[in-house]
Amino acid sequence: MAIKLFRLKSGEDVVAEIEEDEDGVSFWLDNPAVIIPMGDPRQGGNNVQWGFGPWAAFSKDNKVRVEKDWIVFISDPAKEIVSNYRQAFGSGIVVPEVNTAKVLTG
């Protein structure tokens, strides 16, 4: 399963491990988390931060089926979104930033 970012028709931005269902008309979302933008309106929105919340918090298990026609778009999330999602809802593995501009040679 791959971690994807998607927007629902309801306007929610959700991150989850996603897998297409055998029926071809839906996806299974494992550990879905909604992205909650937070910011100080007094600063004109220049300092917007975000957090995560469980998307299907009252579901019996952490796997939810969503019909494809409810999804507006699907994309690969930014690295920091993936790392924070894994810390909070997944394996806990954080992907370190690597500076590829400077390569050390022996």
FENKA-V532351 format. One record per pair of residues at least 24 apart in sequence whose C-alpha atoms are under 8 Angstrom apart, sorted by the first residue. I is the first residue (numbers start at 0). J is the second residue. Records with the same first field share a line. If there is no record, write none. Layout:
# FENKA-V532351
I->J ; J
This chain:
# FENKA-V532351
2->75 ; 76 ; 81
3->73 ; 74 ; 75 ; 76
4->73 ; 74 ; 75 ; 76
5->70 ; 71 ; 72 ; 73 ; 74
6->70 ; 71 ; 72 ; 73
7->69 ; 70 ; 71 ; 72
8->69 ; 70 ; 71
13->54
14->76 ; 84
24->66 ; 67 ; 68
25->64 ; 65 ; 66 ; 67
26->64 ; 65 ; 66 ; 67
27->62 ; 63 ; 64 ; 65
28->62 ; 63 ; 64 ; 65
29->61 ; 62 ; 63
30->61 ; 62 ; 88 ; 89
31->55 ; 61 ; 62 ; 63
32->84 ; 88
51->84
